[in-house]
Amino acid sequence: MTSFKQTLRQTAVNIKVEHTIFALPFAYLGMVLATKTMPGWSVFLIVTVAMVAARTAAMSLNRYLDRHIDARNPRTANRPIPVGTLSARSVLAVALVSLVVLVIMAALLNPLCLLLSPIAVLALTGYSALKRFTWLCHFGLGFTDAIAPAGGWLAVNPRFSLPMILLAAAVGIWIAGFDIIYACQDVEFDRAERLHSLPARFGIPTALLVAKLCHVAMVALLLGVGVALGMTWLFYVGVAVAAGLLIYEHSLINPRDLSKINIAFFTVNSYIAGTLFVFTLASLYV
């Protein structure tokens, strides 16, 4: 029993389960904005399981595929696979089971979600490999995370629409922006390993500028969502608060001091996701 508990604990550490909060609020946003009401509990539960499975698959595959790279990088050498607290085979098994769960949840939602599920599976399995080929890898991760709000939307309203696309684009460009910031930690390592990232290709100052532009675009896209759906003023207050948090996030980072990246990356971004969801709900119900 102790061994099983340790495995579960290490699996949670491996996939950073506490950071599922990045994706879940946007999946819920998609559900709520698609019909401007909360869905039934069955749909809510299925979407939650689907999103958790998707993120578990993505993180597990990332850790599995990058296990040799992680072992050589001082910043990541203490992850469970490199230190031996989890076997590579068990991490791969978790990823594959999670992908199966994701497809089953899609089938339970509606035929369109099931039809589109291979795209999600391809994105979840493929984005980790992009840094081996292109410095645009951050936008591949953004596309993958943009599936969360799109999936939430299509779960309750299986039709493509402009607001859904704007919301997905907002999440995708937001994720790409803060992934660019996060990659600034590994510039020298990436160059030595011939891995691709925007900071490694163009330098940290340029990368941070691109991240800022990504986040300006995110705010603009969210405003577009509000206009397209005729949202009330509370939605825009939420967007304004999110914009303020983004400004604070960027104030923590500069090319000469990257010591606060974890605060910017994990803490502030979790507040952004939660803030937008809460204010959107308030806009619909207050």
Contacts in CASP RR format, 6 or more apart in sequence:
PFRMAT RR
TARGET T0000
AUTHOR 0000-0000-0000
METHOD contacts of the structure
MODEL  1
MTSFKQTLRQTAVNIKVEHTIFALPFAYLGMVLATKTMPGWSVFLIVTVA
MVAARTAAMSLNRYLDRHIDARNPRTANRPIPVGTLSARSVLAVALVSLV
VLVIMAALLNPLCLLLSPIAVLALTGYSALKRFTWLCHFGLGFTDAIAPA
GGWLAVNPRFSLPMILLAAAVGIWIAGFDIIYACQDVEFDRAERLHSLPA
RFGIPTALLVAKLCHVAMVALLLGVGVALGMTWLFYVGVAVAAGLLIYEH
SLINPRDLSKINIAFFTVNSYIAGTLFVFTLASLYV
6 85 0 8 1.000
7 86 0 8 1.000
7 90 0 8 1.000
10 80 0 8 1.000
10 85 0 8 1.000
10 86 0 8 1.000
11 80 0 8 1.000
11 86 0 8 1.000
11 90 0 8 1.000
11 91 0 8 1.000
11 94 0 8 1.000
12 18 0 8 1.000
13 80 0 8 1.000
14 59 0 8 1.000
14 60 0 8 1.000
14 63 0 8 1.000
14 79 0 8 1.000
14 80 0 8 1.000
14 81 0 8 1.000
14 86 0 8 1.000
14 91 0 8 1.000
15 55 0 8 1.000
15 56 0 8 1.000
15 59 0 8 1.000
15 60 0 8 1.000
15 63 0 8 1.000
15 94 0 8 1.000
16 59 0 8 1.000
17 56 0 8 1.000
19 266 0 8 1.000
19 270 0 8 1.000
20 51 0 8 1.000
20 52 0 8 1.000
20 55 0 8 1.000
21 270 0 8 1.000
21 273 0 8 1.000
21 274 0 8 1.000
22 145 0 8 1.000
22 175 0 8 1.000
22 269 0 8 1.000
22 270 0 8 1.000
22 273 0 8 1.000
23 51 0 8 1.000
23 54 0 8 1.000
23 55 0 8 1.000
23 145 0 8 1.000
23 148 0 8 1.000
24 48 0 8 1.000
24 51 0 8 1.000
24 52 0 8 1.000
24 148 0 8 1.000
24 273 0 8 1.000
25 273 0 8 1.000
25 274 0 8 1.000
25 276 0 8 1.000
25 277 0 8 1.000
26 145 0 8 1.000
26 148 0 8 1.000
26 149 0 8 1.000
26 167 0 8 1.000
26 171 0 8 1.000
26 273 0 8 1.000
26 276 0 8 1.000
26 277 0 8 1.000
27 47 0 8 1.000
27 48 0 8 1.000
27 50 0 8 1.000
27 51 0 8 1.000
27 148 0 8 1.000
27 149 0 8 1.000
27 151 0 8 1.000
27 152 0 8 1.000
28 44 0 8 1.000
28 47 0 8 1.000
28 152 0 8 1.000
28 277 0 8 1.000
29 149 0 8 1.000
29 167 0 8 1.000
29 276 0 8 1.000
29 277 0 8 1.000
29 280 0 8 1.000
30 149 0 8 1.000
30 150 0 8 1.000
30 151 0 8 1.000
30 152 0 8 1.000
30 153 0 8 1.000
30 164 0 8 1.000
30 167 0 8 1.000
31 38 0 8 1.000
31 39 0 8 1.000
31 43 0 8 1.000
31 44 0 8 1.000
31 47 0 8 1.000
31 152 0 8 1.000
31 153 0 8 1.000
31 155 0 8 1.000
31 156 0 8 1.000
32 38 0 8 1.000
32 39 0 8 1.000
32 277 0 8 1.000
32 280 0 8 1.000
32 281 0 8 1.000
32 284 0 8 1.000
33 153 0 8 1.000
33 163 0 8 1.000
33 164 0 8 1.000
33 167 0 8 1.000
33 225 0 8 1.000
33 229 0 8 1.000
33 280 0 8 1.000
34 152 0 8 1.000
34 153 0 8 1.000
34 154 0 8 1.000
34 155 0 8 1.000
34 156 0 8 1.000
34 157 0 8 1.000
34 164 0 8 1.000
35 156 0 8 1.000
35 157 0 8 1.000
36 229 0 8 1.000
36 284 0 8 1.000
37 284 0 8 1.000
38 44 0 8 1.000
39 47 0 8 1.000
39 155 0 8 1.000
39 156 0 8 1.000
43 109 0 8 1.000
43 155 0 8 1.000
43 156 0 8 1.000
46 105 0 8 1.000
46 108 0 8 1.000
46 109 0 8 1.000
46 155 0 8 1.000
47 105 0 8 1.000
47 109 0 8 1.000
47 151 0 8 1.000
47 152 0 8 1.000
47 155 0 8 1.000
49 101 0 8 1.000
49 105 0 8 1.000
50 101 0 8 1.000
50 102 0 8 1.000
50 105 0 8 1.000
50 106 0 8 1.000
50 109 0 8 1.000
50 151 0 8 1.000
50 155 0 8 1.000
51 148 0 8 1.000
53 98 0 8 1.000
53 99 0 8 1.000
53 101 0 8 1.000
53 102 0 8 1.000
53 105 0 8 1.000
54 98 0 8 1.000
54 102 0 8 1.000
54 120 0 8 1.000
54 124 0 8 1.000
54 147 0 8 1.000
54 148 0 8 1.000
56 94 0 8 1.000
56 95 0 8 1.000
56 98 0 8 1.000
57 95 0 8 1.000
57 96 0 8 1.000
57 98 0 8 1.000
57 99 0 8 1.000
57 102 0 8 1.000
57 124 0 8 1.000
57 125 0 8 1.000
58 124 0 8 1.000
58 127 0 8 1.000
58 128 0 8 1.000
58 144 0 8 1.000
60 91 0 8 1.000
60 92 0 8 1.000
60 94 0 8 1.000
60 95 0 8 1.000
60 98 0 8 1.000
61 92 0 8 1.000
61 95 0 8 1.000
61 124 0 8 1.000
61 125 0 8 1.000
61 126 0 8 1.000
61 128 0 8 1.000
62 127 0 8 1.000
62 128 0 8 1.000
63 70 0 8 1.000
63 79 0 8 1.000
63 80 0 8 1.000
63 81 0 8 1.000
63 91 0 8 1.000
64 81 0 8 1.000
64 88 0 8 1.000
64 91 0 8 1.000
64 92 0 8 1.000
64 95 0 8 1.000
65 128 0 8 1.000
65 129 0 8 1.000
66 76 0 8 1.000
66 128 0 8 1.000
67 81 0 8 1.000
67 82 0 8 1.000
67 88 0 8 1.000
67 91 0 8 1.000
69 76 0 8 1.000
69 193 0 8 1.000
69 195 0 8 1.000
70 76 0 8 1.000
70 77 0 8 1.000
70 79 0 8 1.000
70 81 0 8 1.000
70 82 0 8 1.000
71 77 0 8 1.000
71 81 0 8 1.000
71 82 0 8 1.000
72 189 0 8 1.000
72 193 0 8 1.000
73 186 0 8 1.000
73 189 0 8 1.000
74 189 0 8 1.000
75 185 0 8 1.000
75 186 0 8 1.000
75 189 0 8 1.000
76 82 0 8 1.000
77 83 0 8 1.000
80 86 0 8 1.000
80 91 0 8 1.000
81 87 0 8 1.000
81 88 0 8 1.000
81 91 0 8 1.000
99 121 0 8 1.000
99 124 0 8 1.000
99 125 0 8 1.000
102 117 0 8 1.000
102 120 0 8 1.000
102 121 0 8 1.000
102 124 0 8 1.000
103 114 0 8 1.000
103 117 0 8 1.000
103 121 0 8 1.000
106 113 0 8 1.000
106 114 0 8 1.000
106 116 0 8 1.000
106 117 0 8 1.000
106 120 0 8 1.000
107 113 0 8 1.000
107 114 0 8 1.000
107 117 0 8 1.000
109 154 0 8 1.000
109 155 0 8 1.000
110 154 0 8 1.000
110 155 0 8 1.000
110 158 0 8 1.000
111 158 0 8 1.000
112 154 0 8 1.000
112 158 0 8 1.000
113 151 0 8 1.000
113 154 0 8 1.000
113 155 0 8 1.000
113 158 0 8 1.000
116 151 0 8 1.000
116 154 0 8 1.000
119 147 0 8 1.000
120 147 0 8 1.000
123 140 0 8 1.000
123 143 0 8 1.000
123 144 0 8 1.000
123 147 0 8 1.000
124 144 0 8 1.000
127 137 0 8 1.000
127 140 0 8 1.000
127 141 0 8 1.000
127 143 0 8 1.000
127 144 0 8 1.000
130 136 0 8 1.000
130 137 0 8 1.000
130 140 0 8 1.000
130 141 0 8 1.000
130 196 0 8 1.000
131 137 0 8 1.000
131 190 0 8 1.000
131 195 0 8 1.000
131 196 0 8 1.000
131 197 0 8 1.000
132 195 0 8 1.000
132 196 0 8 1.000
133 196 0 8 1.000
134 196 0 8 1.000
135 196 0 8 1.000
135 197 0 8 1.000
135 198 0 8 1.000
135 200 0 8 1.000
135 201 0 8 1.000
135 202 0 8 1.000
136 198 0 8 1.000
137 196 0 8 1.000
137 197 0 8 1.000
138 176 0 8 1.000
138 177 0 8 1.000
138 179 0 8 1.000
138 180 0 8 1.000
138 183 0 8 1.000
138 197 0 8 1.000
138 198 0 8 1.000
139 172 0 8 1.000
139 176 0 8 1.000
140 176 0 8 1.000
141 175 0 8 1.000
141 176 0 8 1.000
141 179 0 8 1.000
142 171 0 8 1.000
142 172 0 8 1.000
142 173 0 8 1.000
142 175 0 8 1.000
142 176 0 8 1.000
142 179 0 8 1.000
143 172 0 8 1.000
145 171 0 8 1.000
145 172 0 8 1.000
145 175 0 8 1.000
146 168 0 8 1.000
146 169 0 8 1.000
146 171 0 8 1.000
146 172 0 8 1.000
146 175 0 8 1.000
147 168 0 8 1.000
148 171 0 8 1.000
149 164 0 8 1.000
149 167 0 8 1.000
149 168 0 8 1.000
149 170 0 8 1.000
149 171 0 8 1.000
150 164 0 8 1.000
150 165 0 8 1.000
150 167 0 8 1.000
150 168 0 8 1.000
153 161 0 8 1.000
153 164 0 8 1.000
153 167 0 8 1.000
153 168 0 8 1.000
154 160 0 8 1.000
154 164 0 8 1.000
157 164 0 8 1.000
162 228 0 8 1.000
163 224 0 8 1.000
163 225 0 8 1.000
163 226 0 8 1.000
163 228 0 8 1.000
163 229 0 8 1.000
166 221 0 8 1.000
166 222 0 8 1.000
166 224 0 8 1.000
166 225 0 8 1.000
166 228 0 8 1.000
167 221 0 8 1.000
167 222 0 8 1.000
167 225 0 8 1.000
169 221 0 8 1.000
170 217 0 8 1.000
170 218 0 8 1.000
170 221 0 8 1.000
170 222 0 8 1.000
170 225 0 8 1.000
171 218 0 8 1.000
172 218 0 8 1.000
173 214 0 8 1.000
173 215 0 8 1.000
173 217 0 8 1.000
173 218 0 8 1.000
173 221 0 8 1.000
174 214 0 8 1.000
174 215 0 8 1.000
174 218 0 8 1.000
174 272 0 8 1.000
176 214 0 8 1.000
177 210 0 8 1.000
177 211 0 8 1.000
177 214 0 8 1.000
177 215 0 8 1.000
178 211 0 8 1.000
178 215 0 8 1.000
178 249 0 8 1.000
178 264 0 8 1.000
178 265 0 8 1.000
178 269 0 8 1.000
180 197 0 8 1.000
180 198 0 8 1.000
180 199 0 8 1.000
180 207 0 8 1.000
180 208 0 8 1.000
180 210 0 8 1.000
180 211 0 8 1.000
180 214 0 8 1.000
181 207 0 8 1.000
181 208 0 8 1.000
181 211 0 8 1.000
181 249 0 8 1.000
181 253 0 8 1.000
181 261 0 8 1.000
181 264 0 8 1.000
181 265 0 8 1.000
182 261 0 8 1.000
182 265 0 8 1.000
183 190 0 8 1.000
183 197 0 8 1.000
183 198 0 8 1.000
183 199 0 8 1.000
183 200 0 8 1.000
183 207 0 8 1.000
184 199 0 8 1.000
184 204 0 8 1.000
184 207 0 8 1.000
184 208 0 8 1.000
184 253 0 8 1.000
184 258 0 8 1.000
184 261 0 8 1.000
185 258 0 8 1.000
185 261 0 8 1.000
186 195 0 8 1.000
186 197 0 8 1.000
186 199 0 8 1.000
186 200 0 8 1.000
187 197 0 8 1.000
187 199 0 8 1.000
187 200 0 8 1.000
187 203 0 8 1.000
187 204 0 8 1.000
189 195 0 8 1.000
190 196 0 8 1.000
190 197 0 8 1.000
190 199 0 8 1.000
190 200 0 8 1.000
191 200 0 8 1.000
197 207 0 8 1.000
198 206 0 8 1.000
198 207 0 8 1.000
198 210 0 8 1.000
199 206 0 8 1.000
199 207 0 8 1.000
202 210 0 8 1.000
204 255 0 8 1.000
204 258 0 8 1.000
205 255 0 8 1.000
208 250 0 8 1.000
208 253 0 8 1.000
208 254 0 8 1.000
208 255 0 8 1.000
211 250 0 8 1.000
212 250 0 8 1.000
215 246 0 8 1.000
215 249 0 8 1.000
215 250 0 8 1.000
218 246 0 8 1.000
219 239 0 8 1.000
219 242 0 8 1.000
219 243 0 8 1.000
219 246 0 8 1.000
222 239 0 8 1.000
222 242 0 8 1.000
222 276 0 8 1.000
223 236 0 8 1.000
223 239 0 8 1.000
225 231 0 8 1.000
226 235 0 8 1.000
226 236 0 8 1.000
226 239 0 8 1.000
231 280 0 8 1.000
231 283 0 8 1.000
232 283 0 8 1.000
232 284 0 8 1.000
233 283 0 8 1.000
234 279 0 8 1.000
234 282 0 8 1.000
234 283 0 8 1.000
234 286 0 8 1.000
235 279 0 8 1.000
235 280 0 8 1.000
235 283 0 8 1.000
237 279 0 8 1.000
238 275 0 8 1.000
238 276 0 8 1.000
238 278 0 8 1.000
238 279 0 8 1.000
238 280 0 8 1.000
239 276 0 8 1.000
239 279 0 8 1.000
241 275 0 8 1.000
241 279 0 8 1.000
242 272 0 8 1.000
242 275 0 8 1.000
242 276 0 8 1.000
245 268 0 8 1.000
245 271 0 8 1.000
245 272 0 8 1.000
245 275 0 8 1.000
246 268 0 8 1.000
246 272 0 8 1.000
248 268 0 8 1.000
249 264 0 8 1.000
249 268 0 8 1.000
249 269 0 8 1.000
250 264 0 8 1.000
252 260 0 8 1.000
252 261 0 8 1.000
252 263 0 8 1.000
252 264 0 8 1.000
252 268 0 8 1.000
253 260 0 8 1.000
253 261 0 8 1.000
253 264 0 8 1.000
END
